Amino acid sequence: MGKSKTSTSLLSSTRDLGLLITGSGDGIKCYPDASLGISDEKGESTSGCAIFLFGDLISWRTKKQTHVSLSSAEAEFVAMSLACRELANVSEMCKRLIKTKMVPIVYEDNKAAIELAQTEELTTLKHLVNLCYHYVRFEARCNSIKIEWINSNQQIGDFFTKALANPKFRFFRNKLMGIVDFRSMVVKKAKCRRLNNHSKSKAINRKINAYVKASLNKKIKLGKECVA
């Protein structure tokens, strides 16, 4: 009964949330992440990834790794390989539907895992007997993907691998759903006014007005299409 009430309360408090599709970004971007299975009984790590197309979330997943990783770099390496399989499908879809070949960018926050994925020495992580985990190396070698480092505070894939504190949870949720946090913008604007930083305050105000205007234009456009 208690779990039912919690679920109902969660659904009620998030009934106004949903994915916002704007198409305002560029290319294909992927954010894979993993949490080392230290607290797991079987020692299995958790992988997660989020894939964006033109700035909009189109694919996401989280699952336990069947391989027991011995380090964070190894867990992240496996997570990247699993994410690359999803990217292959998305890239092929773009190639067939919109006749455009794009090189996905994989954002990884573990520098050791990036080095493992880009090295040609197969002796590294040789205990990974299952060759499917080396798929990310193959994709990087063929230039089918581009791997870039990203700060852990901006790693959206972290949302799918572990429990997060409320501020970080909301930050990643808004990034995934394309939600602009007007409350934080208003707080920043008030802070700038207190510090007499009028130029920054005006910049934030322009950003808020631009987003509201874009949202209204989109609603009007959608309304006309429905009428037609």
C-alpha positions in Angstrom: 0.0 0.0 0.0 2.8 2.3 0.9 4.6 1.7 -2.4 1.3 2.5 -4.3 0.9 5.8 -2.5 4.5 6.7 -3.3 4.0 5.8 -7.0 0.8 7.8 -7.1 2.4 10.8 -5.5 5.3 10.7 -7.9 3.0 10.5 -10.9 0.9 13.3 -9.6 3.9 15.6 -8.9 5.3 15.0 -12.4 2.1 15.1 -14.5 3.2 18.4 -16.2 6.6 17.0 -17.2 7.4 15.5 -20.6 10.0 15.4 -23.4 10.4 18.7 -25.2 11.3 18.2 -28.9 12.9 21.3 -30.5 15.5 20.1 -33.0 17.7 23.0 -32.0 20.9 21.0 -31.5 23.5 19.5 -33.8 24.3 15.9 -34.8 24.3 12.8 -32.6 25.6 13.0 -29.0 25.9 10.1 -26.6 26.5 10.2 -22.8 27.5 6.7 -21.5 28.3 6.2 -17.8 28.8 3.4 -15.3 28.9 2.9 -11.6 31.3 0.3 -10.2 29.4 -2.5 -8.5 31.0 -2.1 -5.1 27.7 -2.2 -3.2 26.2 -5.0 -5.4 26.1 -8.5 -4.0 27.4 -10.0 -7.3 29.8 -7.2 -7.9 28.0 -6.3 -11.2 28.3 -2.7 -12.3 25.4 -0.6 -13.7 25.6 0.9 -17.2 23.5 3.8 -18.5 23.5 6.0 -21.5 21.5 8.8 -23.2 21.5 9.5 -26.9 20.5 12.8 -28.4 19.6 13.6 -32.0 19.7 17.3 -33.0 19.6 18.2 -29.3 16.6 16.0 -28.4 16.6 12.8 -26.3 15.7 9.8 -28.5 17.1 6.8 -26.7 18.1 5.9 -23.2 18.7 2.8 -21.2 20.1 1.4 -18.0 21.1 -2.2 -17.2 23.3 -4.3 -15.1 26.6 -5.5 -16.6 27.0 -9.2 -16.8 30.8 -8.7 -16.6 32.3 -8.1 -13.2 34.6 -5.0 -13.6 37.7 -4.7 -11.5 38.0 -0.9 -11.8 35.9 2.2 -12.7 37.8 2.6 -16.0 36.9 -1.0 -17.0 33.2 -0.4 -16.1 33.2 2.8 -18.2 34.9 0.9 -21.0 32.2 -1.7 -21.1 29.5 1.0 -20.8 30.9 2.7 -23.9 30.9 -0.5 -25.9 27.2 -1.1 -25.0 26.4 2.5 -25.9 28.2 2.2 -29.3 25.8 -0.6 -30.3 22.9 1.7 -29.8 24.7 4.4 -31.7 25.2 2.1 -34.7 21.4 1.8 -35.0 20.8 5.5 -34.7 23.5 6.4 -37.2 22.1 3.9 -39.7 18.6 5.3 -39.2 19.8 8.8 -39.9 21.6 7.6 -43.0 18.5 5.9 -44.4 15.8 8.4 -43.4 17.4 11.8 -43.7 20.2 10.8 -46.1 22.8 12.2 -43.8 25.9 10.5 -42.5 26.9 11.9 -39.1 29.8 10.9 -36.8 28.4 10.6 -33.2 30.2 12.3 -30.4 30.6 10.1 -27.3 31.1 12.1 -24.1 33.1 10.2 -21.4 34.1 11.5 -18.0 36.8 8.9 -17.3 40.1 9.7 -19.0 41.5 6.2 -18.4 38.5 4.6 -20.2 39.0 7.0 -23.1 42.7 6.0 -23.3 41.6 2.3 -23.3 39.1 2.9 -26.0 41.6 4.7 -28.3 44.7 2.5 -27.8 45.6 -0.1 -30.4 47.3 -2.4 -27.9 44.9 -5.4 -27.5 46.9 -6.6 -24.5 45.2 -3.8 -22.4 42.3 -5.4 -20.6 43.2 -8.8 -22.0 41.1 -10.5 -19.3 38.0 -9.2 -21.0 37.5 -12.5 -22.9 34.2 -11.5 -24.5 35.3 -9.6 -27.6 32.0 -7.7 -27.9 33.3 -5.4 -25.1 36.0 -4.2 -27.5 33.5 -2.9 -29.9 34.2 0.7 -28.9 37.8 0.2 -30.0 36.7 -1.0 -33.4 34.3 2.0 -33.8 37.0 4.5 -32.7 39.6 2.9 -35.1 37.2 3.2 -38.0 36.4 6.8 -37.1 32.7 5.9 -36.8 32.6 7.7 -33.5 34.4 10.6 -31.8 35.2 10.3 -28.1 35.6 13.5 -26.1 36.1 14.1 -22.4 33.4 15.8 -20.3 33.3 16.9 -16.7 31.5 14.5 -14.4 29.2 17.3 -13.3 27.9 17.5 -16.9 27.8 13.7 -17.5 24.1 13.2 -18.2 24.5 9.4 -18.2 25.1 9.6 -14.4 21.3 10.0 -14.1 20.8 6.3 -15.0 23.5 4.6 -12.9 23.1 5.8 -9.3 20.9 7.7 -6.8 21.6 11.4 -7.0 21.0 14.3 -4.6 17.9 16.4 -5.4 19.7 19.4 -7.0 21.8 17.2 -9.3 18.8 15.0 -10.1 16.7 18.0 -11.2 19.6 19.3 -13.2 20.1 16.1 -15.2 16.3 15.6 -15.5 15.9 19.0 -17.1 18.8 18.3 -19.4 17.3 15.1 -20.5 13.8 16.5 -21.0 14.8 19.8 -22.6 13.3 21.7 -19.7 14.5 25.2 -18.9 14.7 25.8 -15.2 13.2 29.3 -15.0 13.4 29.2 -11.2 17.2 29.1 -11.2 17.3 31.8 -13.9 15.2 34.1 -11.7 17.4 33.4 -8.7 20.5 34.2 -10.7 18.8 37.4 -12.0 18.0 38.5 -8.5 21.5 37.8 -7.4 23.0 39.8 -10.2 20.7 42.7 -9.3 22.0 42.6 -5.7 25.5 42.6 -6.9 24.7 45.5 -9.3 25.7 43.3 -12.3 23.1 44.8 -14.6 24.7 43.5 -17.9 24.4 39.9 -16.7 20.9 40.5 -15.4 19.8 41.8 -18.8 21.4 38.8 -20.6 19.5 36.4 -18.4 16.3 38.4 -19.0 16.8 38.2 -22.8 17.4 34.4 -22.5 14.1 33.9 -20.6 12.2 36.1 -23.1 13.7 34.3 -26.1 12.7 30.9 -24.7 9.2 32.0 -23.9 8.8 33.5 -27.4 10.1 30.4 -29.1 7.8 28.2 -27.0 4.7 30.3 -27.9 5.6 30.3 -31.6 5.9 26.5 -31.5 2.5 26.1 -29.8 0.9 28.4 -32.4 2.5 26.5 -35.3 1.4 23.2 -33.8 -2.1 24.6 -33.4 -2.3 25.6 -37.0 -1.2 22.2 -38.2 -3.9 20.5 -36.1 -6.6 22.8 -37.5 -5.4 22.2 -41.1 
